[in-house]
Amino acid sequence: MEIFPVFTGEYLFNSCSPVQMLLTQETVTSVRHQHDFLELAYVVQGEGIHLAGEDKMQVMQGDLLVIPPGVSHVFQPQDLTGAEPLLIFNCMLRPKLGRILSKLPGPFSEEEMLPLLKLLEVKQWFGYRDNCMELALLLRRIHERQSYGSLGDQQLYPLLFELANLIMPAAAVPFAQQSEMDYDPLHDVILYMISHFREKITLKEISRQIAVSSRQFQRLFKSKTGKSYIQMLQEIRMKYSCILLMFTELGVQSIALEVGIYDMKYFYRLFREYSGMTPASYRNRLHSHFLSAKEMMSSVEHCSD
């Protein structure tokens, strides 16, 4: 069983607010991960693939995916070259928010809070399609209030209650993906790479995934993604290394082994090429500069830009 890194609220929540909002641009090699908090991921722009646990679905603008703690997931843009971005608005609910709700002062009744309390208890991912853009407006209002800091906290809770009340009925209904979207089998290849990069995956083995020869695969992969198979595999490994440096205390050698690289000189060279610095410098920069959640996650995705 593959184990994926845990993004922790300890690092991603910038204040005492019950909510952290984060706009991210997903890439073909985004890191498959899990959280210790509940995440509501709303597709703001673009089309793509979402893998949650063992379930794979196509998503588009207006789709919301609710990801409970401990469920590994990753988004991937439909366009493999990165020319058409997939933008996700992440609404992250603080760990132990249920405990905070139970101690809230003020006029909130148990009936008002119940949908949010139920949302915090979900164990399986589910999806909601925002056909009327009602959810988009609500998330925008939450983001505005959250940006006020502690001054907006009390006004956030009624919006969170409204949000939970809107989406909770979808938890009992299978998520129906749009059928008109094209699907490139190379998505399956890259999702396999993202999930199995620790292993030694030969060109011959990966070519079998789409039933072509190794030579045809290399040509097709390069033409569709703009990168060679090896380039993309090493990029995935370096992004995962960045996440481990950020969210764990593992030593550099352990991280190299964790991502499937056994030659330390080679690992250091790849990491420097990707990030522009040594692994130790990367970790020190993250932990000493008090970076925001947005800056931290951007440092993983766009080191080599």
Sequence and secondary structure as in RCSB ss.txt:
>XXXX:A:sequence
MEIFPVFTGEYLFNSCSPVQMLLTQETVTSVRHQHDFLELAYVVQGEGIHLAGEDKMQVMQGDLLVIPPGVSHVF
QPQDLTGAEPLLIFNCMLRPKLGRILSKLPGPFSEEEMLPLLKLLEVKQWFGYRDNCMELALLLRRIHERQSYGS
LGDQQLYPLLFELANLIMPAAAVPFAQQSEMDYDPLHDVILYMISHFREKITLKEISRQIAVSSRQFQRLFKSKT
GKSYIQMLQEIRMKYSCILLMFTELGVQSIALEVGIYDMKYFYRLFREYSGMTPASYRNRLHSHFLSAKEMMSSV
EHCSD
>XXXX:A:secstr
     EE HHHH  SS SEEEEEEEE TT   BEESSEEEEEEEE EEEEEETTEEEEEETTEEEEE TT  EEE
EESSTTSSS EEEEEEEE TTHHHHHHT  SS  HHHHHHHHHHHT  S EEEE TTSHHHHHHHHHHHHHTTGG
GGHHHHHHHHHHHHHHHGGGGGS     SSS   THHHHHHHHHHHTTS   HHHHHGGGT  HHHHHHHHHHHH
SS HHHHHHHHHHHHHHHHHHH    HHHHHHHTT   HHHHHHHHHHHHSS HHHHHHHHHHTT  HHHHHHHH
HTTT 
